[in-house]
Amino acid sequence: MRADRLVSLVLLLRRHGRSTAETLARELQVSTRTVLRDIEALSAAGVPVYAERGRHGGFSLLPGFRTELTGLNHDEALALLAAGSGHGERAFGLGSALASALRKVVDALPESHRATASDAARRFLVEPETDLLSRRAVTDDIPGATMIEVRRAVLAGHKLRIHYAATGRPPGWRTVDPIGLVTVRDRVYLLATRAGADRTYRLSRVLAAEELPDPAERPGRVDLDRIWQERCARFLSDDHITVLVRVDPARREDLLDTALAVRAEEPDPDGRLRLELTFQDSRHAEWALWQLGTDAEALAPQSLRTSLHDRAAAFAARYADPARALPVARSRVEE
């Protein structure tokens, strides 16, 4: 867009000082004639660009000229810079746009704010790739072309055709009416409807996407937060199991990493935590609790307690006789 190019032209002149039309054209990937027209447009808008003729001539800004965001205070600038320091640069495929926007924010800050805000932002790290236990964050890999098509359809209000690989099913094409995009823990979801029914698609499972020219059937105004909460509640109530657990606080995060959701939490008098958790099914719950050994205890449902008891009994029976072991085969090495 021309407006973006004009802003970039001003930033280039500020950063590099006097520059020829040819140099600016190469930087902006446009023709020299386009640069000359843009220079005229900036001058007409009041930006003090002047030309110096001669062998070492070119275009420059008057010394001291700045474009300041006078309404942006230090903390507001710091918030923007910190937000761009985490995984936000990957959200919805807008990484390059975010980087460009942050450069413009820094350049446009008043001199008194610019240095301190940039230095302070380096002291904030938002959502690093690994935690203290060196566990890497799981990030969905979404092809750029797919992300662009989906994002265009969402913003333009057009129908979207996607090649989707649902869990346990062969991939297939379907046409949906996109409502919005949601990112949660580095996973991106498309909220949509299909033939009037609510649908939620994980974008990492979209193998290909195509924006269609037909308008999407959706309301003009949308409360995406409310829709997401409703779909989360519906997801947790469908074919899932609720479990009441007592757990050592030191193992709380390990347990939450395997559960689908936490419905309630309160401390027990003995220092343990009592959690009401949602798991995918009884096998999922049994597996998750088995990993924690005696650091966690299932209180309900009784069927889960019984299955854990039976598994522990079978395990104990297998190792009831420590002396019972297979003899180690002697190596047949010729001497």
C-alpha positions, 0 to 999 in steps of 0.5 A: 500500500502506498501509505506504508511505502511513504512511512517506510520512505521517511524511516529510510531517510531518517536512518540513512540520511541523504539518499539518492532516488535510485538507492531508495528505489532499490530499498523499497523495490519500486521504480525511481519514478515512483520514488520521485512521486512519493517525495512530492507527496511527502512534501505536499503533506508537510514532511520537510524533504529537500533535494541536494543536487550535484554528484553527491546529492540526493534527498534528505529530511531537515535536521531534527525532524521526527514523527512522534507518537505524542500520546504514547507514554513510556509504559504503553510503549514498553507494553507494545515492545514486550508483547512483541518479544514473545511468541506473538510474532508467530500469531496468525502469520503476522510476524513480519508485520509485527516486526515492522510495526514495532520498528515504527513504534520505536522510531516514532517515540520521543527521544526521552522515551525511546532509549529507556523503553527499548532497554527495558523491553530487553529485560522482559521475556514473554513465553520462552521456548522452554521452561525451567525443566527444559521442556520445549513448548509445543508450537503448531506448524502452519504453512504460511500460504494456508495461514494467509488464505484463512486470515483473508477469508476471516477478515473479508467475510468470505466462505473458506474451503479447507482440506482438513485432517480430523483425528482418526479420519482421512483428510477431506475437503469442506466449505465453512463460514469463518467467524474468527481465529483464536490462539491458545498456548501457541495453537491456532483455532478457526471458529466457523460454522458449517451448514449452520452447525458450530465447528472448531478447526485446529489450523495445524490440521488444515492441509490446504485452504482456499478463500472463496468469493462467496460471502460467509453466512455470519453475523455482522458483529461477533463476541469472539471471547463469549463464543470461545467460552461456550465452545470450550464448555461444550467440548468439556461436557461431551464424552469426557470424564470428571475426576476428583484428585488429591495431589502433592502441590509439587506435582500439580503442574505435572498433573495439569499438563495431562488434564484437559481442564481444571474445574475446581481447586482448593487446599486440603488441611494436610497441605495437599491440593484437591482438584476437580479435573476433566480428562478425555476418558477413563483410560486417559485419567488412569494413565495420567494418575499412574505417572504420579505414583503415590504423589496423587490419589483419585478420590472419584469416580470409584471405577477409576480407583478400582482400575488403579488398584487392579493395575497396582496389584498386578504390578506388585504381583509381578515383582512379589519375588525379587529373586525370581529373575531370568538367568543372564545368558553367558557370552559365548566368546571363544578364548 
